Amino acid sequence: MAGIQSNFDFLSSYCEPTFNIEKYQSKQTGMKLYHINVPLPLIKLEICVQTKPYDDTGCAHTLEHLIFMGSRNYPHQGYLDYITAQHYSLGTNAATYRDMTTYELTTVNHKSLSTLLPVYLDHIFHPLLLNNCFLTEVHHISGETGDDAGVVYSEMQASENQPDDILLYSILRDLWSDKSPYYYEAGGRLESIRNELTLDKIKIFHQKFYVPNNVAIILCGGGINIDEILEILNKFEQENFLQYDNRQKLSMGFSLNENQRKKTKLSDDNFPSIQIKSASFDESPTPPDTNKKVNLPSIDATKLSVRSNSYEANEPSFCDSELMVSHGESSTASSPGSILVTFETETSIGQRNMVEYKEVCYPVEDNEENLGQVAFGYRLESIYKMEIYTALDVLLTTLFDEDISIFYKEFIELPNTLCSLIDHDWFNYPERVLTITFEGL
């Protein structure tokens, strides 16, 4: 534990035979520092910022790109990568998640870390956010072709045309309400990037979320002089946040303009439709009202049109042991593939007696296989106990590991296979989300 006098207080520690973790927090700004002391040849730095979107403009993602375009004290674009290379580092990187943005650096020793840390912090807290950088990195119209272009725009254009991303986006839209940041696409949707995103909006987003008490710095490795790191952070705070009041609290109801959050409805007949069917999980399900139409959730941002279907009197009922899969209207290679997504109609975790199955059709190229996917999305309670997490990990390994998988035996290892791949994924949100996907149907 450090013994110097600084703005940072030592809060707690956790020790194991091979490593120990120390936690510090600034009493001036509320910034947190985690020091993971483990004998490794390299030092890993992560600067984590809580960034929760409340629309589909992708402010968090675009800001991640613009952070590297120069800062107040280092205005030259590319300087951060240049100086990291001079100090024998492996370069910088960043990633945007649905509730945070992380900025990473891997370097060889403490001397390099102590030199690069204040430069990195200056880029994060004081980026230039210039208009010409916005045009090249985020979105502009190509003068040669007249098409939409930009680094961020191109990344999300690729994402919106991937079946897996379409499927996950649809699942999360149904598991969370529009009042939750997990409902929105942190990377940005093309329609919102084109019509709603502006440089001023990004600046307001930075001003709102890139504040010290919303930032955690994580250092992992051996040979780190934590006293010197605390001195560097103390000096940075004195130079940049002398009047900062760490009692300021972020408003998680952040909204720039209610009109900007309204989703643009599309009516593109070139996109296929989404069909909804209900399934009761009660032991004695009540027959559906044949005169009642299904109310569909809006997923306009997927660029897919939506229509309601009336129940047919002779329509078969679903139960938890049955699964009805639509194979689409055509078996030709040029017809849309289909994704089947399950979502909950009840928001309460304790009232899960009803689910609905949604068929999402997406366009495919003529030379692609017309294979569908079936996905199940589950929103689970928060898991904080290691023994529960370990038990679930063992269960999922039993279900999905190819050598011992029950699912593989029942669905793939057959003379006529039902699918070609079964996969699952965890999403570590406040309430964990588990997805199970059957591919190649």
N, C-alpha and C positions, 0 to 999 in steps of 0.2 A: 504494500500500500504506500502511496506517495506521502511524503512528509512535508511538502512545501505548502506555503500559504498562497492560495489562489482563489479564484471565483468558484472552483469546482470542489464540491464536497464528496467525500467517499461515502457511498450509501450501503453497499453490501458486497459480499463475495461468495463464491461457490467453488469448492475444491474437490478435485478427484486426483488419483495417483498420477495421472499423466498430463493433467492440465488444471488451470484454475481461471475463474472469471471474476473480474472486478467491475463494479458499476459506479460511475461518477455522474454528478449532475451539477450544472452551473446554478448557483443561487442568484445570479444576476439575470440570466436569460432563460433558464430552464433547459438548455441544450444537454443531451445525454451522451455519455461516452462509455462504451463497453470495451474492456481490455481482456482478450482471451490469450492467456500466456501458455503457449504450447510449443515444444521444440520442433520447429519446422524450418527448412532452409530459406523460405520466402516469407514475406510479410504481405498480408491481404488487408486492404482498406475498403470498407463499404460505408457510404454516407447515405442514409435512408431518410426520405422525406415522405410524410403522409400526404398523399394527394388523392382526394376522393372526388370523382367527377359527378356532376348532376345534370349532364346533357351528353350528347354524342359528338360534340365538336372536337374532342381529342386534345384539349388544352394540355393535359399532363404529358401526353406523348410528344406533341410539338415542342413543348418547353424543354423536354429532355434533349431534343436535337439542338435547339437554339442555345442551350447552356454552353456548348463547346465552340460557339462562334465568336468568342471574345468577351472580356469582362472589363470592369471599370479600371483596374490597375494593369491589366494585360489585354489591351484592345485588339491585338493582332489575331486574326483568325488562324487557328491551328497551333497557337503557341503552346497550349497545354500538352498536345501530343508531342511537340518538338522537345519540350523540356523533360518530359518523362523518358523519351528515348535517350537524351543526354545523360540521364541518371540510371541507365541500364535497367529500366523498368519494362514490363511486358505490355505497356500501353494502358489506356483507359477504356472503360466500357460503361454502358448504362442500360437499364431495363425499366419498362413501365408496366406495372401491374394494375389491377383494378382498384387497389386502395393505397398504393405507395409507388414511389419511384426510387430506384437505387443507382448510385454512382460508384463505380468500382475502380480499383487500382491495385496491381500486384507489383511489388518491387523487391529488391534484393537485400536491403539492409536498412537500419534505422536512419542513417544519414540521408539516404534518398527520400525516405518517408518524411522526415522533418523538413526537407526542402520543398517537397511537392504538396504537402498538406495545405499550407496557407494559399498556394496558387489555386488549388482545386476549390477550396472554400470561397475564394473570391469569385470564381466563375459561377458557383452555385447561388451565392447570395446577391451578386451584383452583375448579372449578365447584361450585355449591351442591348439585346433584343432590337436589332436594326431591321428596317423594312426590307432592304435588299436580301438579308439573310432569310427573312420570312418567305420571300418569293421563291428563292432557290430551294430551301429546305422543306417548306411546307406545301405551298400550292401556287401555281401560276398557269397561264395559258401558253402553250408552246407557240412561238412565232413561226416555226417551220410547218407544223402540222395542224395547228389550231386545237390540239387536244389538251385536256387537263394534264398537268405534270407537277413535279415536285417530289422530293425524296419521301416525305411522310405520305403524301397522296398515293404514290406508287406502291409503298409498302401495304397500305390498307386496301388498295385495289386488288392486290394479290390475295390478301386475307379474305376479302368478301367473295372471292370466287373459289375458295377451297371448301369442299363439302364438310370437313371436320369443323372448320371455323363457323360455317353457317349453322351447323347443328348445335355447337356449344353456345353460340350467341342466342339461339332460340330457346335453349333450355334455361339459361340464366335469366332471360326475359320473363320466363314463366315462374321461376322459383322465387323471384324478388319483385317487390312493387316498385313503381316509378319514383318512390320517395327514397329509395336506397341507392347508393352509388354502385352497387353490384348489378343493378339493372342496366347500366349504361356501358358503352364500349369506351374504355379509357384510351384506346388507340385512335378513336375517331371513326365515324362513318362517312362515306364519300359525300353523301347528300349534305350532311351538316358541315363538312369541311369546305365544300364549295360555297354554300349559301349563308352560313352563320359565323364561321370562324374568322376573327380579325386579330391583328396584332395587339390592339388595345385590350381585347378580351384576354389574350395571353398574359399581358402585363398585369392585369388585375388579378388573374389566377396566381401569378408568381407572388404578388404582393400579399395575397391572402394566405397562401400555404407555405411559402418558403421563408418561414420565420424560425428563429432559433429553438423555441420551445416545441416546434413540430419536427425537429431533426434529431436523429440519433446517429452517432459515429461509432463504427465497430472496427476494432483493430485485432487482427489475429496473426500470431506468429511468435517467433523467438527473437530475443535480442532487442526488444522494444524498451526504450528508456521512457517509462510512463511519466516521470517527473518532467522531462523535457517536453513531452507532448502536451502536458497540462499547461506548461509555460507558454507554448505556442498558441494554444486555444485561448488562454487568458489574455495574451497580447492582441489576438484577433478580435476578441470581444471588446476590449478597451478601445480599439481603433474604429470599430464598426457599430457597436451596439451600446455605447456609453449611457444613453438615455433610455435604453430598452426596459420595459416593464414586463417581467415574465408572468405577471398575473393576467395578461391578455389571454383570452381564450378564443380558439377558433370557433366560428359558427358553422356547425355541420349542416345547417340549412342553407348553405351558400348558394345563391342564385343571382346571376348578373341581371337578368331581365326575364320575366316570366314569358314574354313573347318569344324570346330566343330559345326557350326550352320546348316550345311546341313543335312536334314532329310534322314534317311536311308529308302529306298523304300523296301517294303516287297511284296512278291509274295506267300502268303499262300493261297492255293486253298481251305483250310478248312473254310475260312471265306466267308460269302456271299457278294454280291456286293451292290453297291449304284447306284440307278437309278435317273436320273434328268429329270424333266419335267418343262417347262417354263409356266408362267402365265402372261398375260398382264392385267394391271389394267386401260388401256385407255378405254374411252367410245366406241371408234371404233377401236378395236385392229386389227392390220395388220396380215393376216394369215402368219404363219411361213413358211420359206423357206424349202421345203420338201427335198432339196438336201444338206442342211446345217446341220452339226453335232453340238451337244452341246459341248462346252468346259467346262470341269469339273474342279473345284478347287481341288487342291491336299490336301488330308487329310491322308497322309501316316501314320502319327503317331497314327491313330486310329486302325492300324492293319487291315484295311478293304481294299479290292481291289476295284478299281474303273473302270467302263467301260462307254463308251458313247453310247447313243441311238439316232438313226435317227428319225426325225419326220415322222409319218405316215400321208398320205394325208387325211385320214378320221378321224384323231385323234380329239376328242372334245377339244374345247378351254376352258380356264379357265376365269373366271371373279371374281370380288371381292365378289360375292354372291354365288360362287360355290366352293366346296372343294372336290377333288377327293382323296380317300384314298385307297391305295393298301392293300389288306388283306394277302399278301404273297402267296407263291406257294403251301403251304400245310397247312392244318388245324390240323395236328397232333401235339401232345404236344412236340415232339422232334424237330420240325422245328423251325427256328428262329422267334422270335417276330420282330416287326418292329416299328421304330420310324420315324415319318415324321417331317422334319425340314424345316422351311422357312428361306431364307436368301436373302439379297439384292445384286443385281448385280451392282448397282450404289453406289459409296462411298460417294457421296454428299448427305447430308440430304435433300437438296432442290429438288432433282431429283429422287423421289421415284415413278416412274410410272411403274416399272417392278420388279417382284420378281420371284424367282424360288423355286420349291418344291423339296426337296431332301429326298429320302427314305433311311434310315439307318437301316440295318438289323444287329442284334447281336445274338450270340449263346445263347441258354437257356438250362437248364437241362431238362431231360425227365420228372421230377416230377413237373415242373413249368408250370403255365398257359401260353398259347401262346396269350398274349394280347398286343396290340400295343399302342403307344402313338402318339399324334399329338401335336407339339409345334410350337409356333410362337415367333420369336425373333425380337424385335424392338430396334433400336438404336436411342434414343431421344436426343434432345438438352439439354445442361446443365441447371439445375434448381437451381437458387439461391434465388428467391423470395419465401418467406414462403407462401404467399397466393396462388401461383400457385401450390406449392407442396401440400398444404392442399386440393385444389380443385381436384387434381389428386387422392389424397388419398380417398376422398369422392366418386369419380367416380369408383375407383377400388373396394371399399367396396360395392357399389351398384351392381357391376357386379359379384362379387365373394363371398360375404357373403351368407352363406347357407340360412338364413332366408328370404332374400330379393333378392337373386341373379337372374338376368335375364337369365344368362347362365344355371343355375340349372333348371329353369323352362322349357327352350327350349331343353335341352339335357339330363337331368336326370329324372325329374319328369314326365315321360311318361310311358305308358304301356310297350313299348319296348324301354328301355333306350339305348341311343347312346354311353354313356360312364359311368364310375363309379365314376370319380373324376375330378374336374376342379380346377386348382391351378394357382397361379401367383407368381412372385418374382421380386424384384427390385435389381439391381446391381449398386452401387453408384460409377461408374467410372466417369472420367471427362465429358463424355457424357453418361447419364444414359441409362442402358439397361433394358428393360422390357421383361420378358418371360411369356407366357401363355401356359399352358399345359393341354391337355385333356388326361386322363389316362383310361385304361381298355376298349379300343375299341374292 
